C-alpha cells in the first residue's frame, strides 16, 4: 500500500506502508522531513501534515488533544492533522498528503 | 552564586536521564552541577508532557512526567546537586588531562573533570513562525519571551497563540500596554479556563481585542514594526501594531553541541556503549541525544546509560582507585552517602 506525499519542496513521493502503521513513523522512516520531536505523544505538533480533502473523511475524527496541539503547528487549516495520531489501514491506500511547513 | 564553579562533573540537561545521572555519580562520590536551558528540572517530561501518563518506567505501572521528575529530585537529594536553570552551555574547552572549561550564555564558567551531555533532543527554543520579513524585526519588535514587562508599556501589542503563555501575557500586559490584541486560529484555547474567561471579560469590556485568524505578513522599516496582516476566515485585515509576541510553544534545537567537535550521526552524538563516552575522552553522552547500534530512545535506557557512564567517569577521574560495584541494599559506604546509615 502507498501514500502519495508532497514534501516541503513540493516534490512528490510514493511511500510504502503496511496495515496498522502509524503515519508519523512511515513519514519519519522515509525521511519525508518531519521532526516528530516528541516521538508520537501528541505534545509537540512537529509532525503536522495537510491531508487532501477527498481523504479527510476516511480518517478517524480528530481528538481534542490533537485539535489543541494543532495550535502549536505552523499555519494549520481545516486539512491539518498530526501524523502521529493517524493509524493507517487498507482503506488509506493511495492517501494524498502534504508535509506541513516548518518553524524556524 | 559565584560565576566560577569548580566541580567533578557538569551535566548538561536536567531531564530524567540527567537527574538520575546525579544519583549514579553520587554513589561513586562524584559531585555534579546540572545546567538546563529551561527554568525548571524535568526536561521534556516537565515541558512537553507534565500531566501525561508514562507507562514504561520499571515498577511504576503509571506515572506522570511531573511525578517522575519529583521522585527523581527526591532520590538525588542526598547528593546535593547544584542546578543552574535558564542557562545554555555555549563552549567546551580542554581535555581529560587538563580538565574542561565550560562557558555559558549567562556568563558562568565551570571547571570540571568530566562533562555529561544529557540534552535530550537539544535545547528548547521558542517556535518561530516563518512569516515573511519576520527576521528583520526579531529582538526589536518581535519577542518570543517577556524579559522586562516595562519595555511593553504604552505599546500597541499583537499577541499570538492560544496556550497559557499567550493568555498570561495578554492579562499581564493589558494594564500597561496602549492596546492588546490577541490573535489565535480558533475560538477555543488550551490555556487554563480561568485565564480564558478573564481575557473574554476584558474583550467584552472593550479593554482588549481578540481576533480569530493567523498573522500572515509584517510591515515596517528599520526593525520597527508598523502593522501586521491577519488572515481571517473571510478576508485579511491590516492592523497597526508596534510589538509582536508569538507564543507557539517550544521546539528543540541541537544548538551549540554541533560545534563541539564530537563525532555525530545526524543530530545524535555517537557513543561507546561500554562507557557512554563520546569521541572525546572525558565528555560523555546519555539519553535521547546519543546514538549507538540498537539505540532506543526510552527513559529507562537512559537510566542504564547513566549507570555505566558513572562507572566509566569514576575510573577516568580516579585511575588509582579500583571502581567496585556496590549494592545500595547492603553497602554501608553507600548507606552513608544516601544518608540512611
Contacts between the chains, C-beta under 8 A, distances in Angstrom:
chain1	res1	chain2	res2	distance
A	35	B	251	7.5
A	37	B	121	5.6
A	37	B	251	6.5
A	37	B	252	5.3
A	38	B	44	7.0
A	38	B	48	5.5
A	38	B	49	7.3
A	39	B	297	6.4
A	41	B	48	7.2
A	41	B	49	5.7
A	41	B	52	6.3
A	43	B	48	4.3
A	43	B	49	4.7
A	43	B	52	6.7
A	44	B	48	6.1
A	44	B	249	7.4
A	44	B	251	7.4
A	45	B	249	7.3
A	46	B	251	6.5
A	67	B	188	7.5
A	68	B	188	7.8
A	68	B	190	4.6
A	70	B	185	7.9
A	71	B	161	6.9
A	71	B	162	4.6
A	71	B	163	6.4
A	71	B	184	7.3
A	71	B	185	6.6
A	71	B	186	7.7
A	71	B	190	5.8
A	71	B	248	7.6
A	72	B	127	6.6
A	72	B	163	7.3
A	72	B	248	5.1
A	72	B	249	4.0
A	74	B	127	7.5
A	74	B	129	6.0
A	74	B	130	7.2
A	74	B	248	7.5
A	75	B	129	8.0
A	75	B	214	6.4
A	76	B	185	6.1
A	101	B	130	6.8
A	102	B	130	7.3
A	103	B	127	4.2
A	103	B	128	5.8
A	103	B	129	6.7
A	103	B	130	7.0
A	103	B	248	7.2
A	103	B	251	5.5
A	104	B	128	4.0
A	104	B	129	7.4
A	104	B	130	5.2
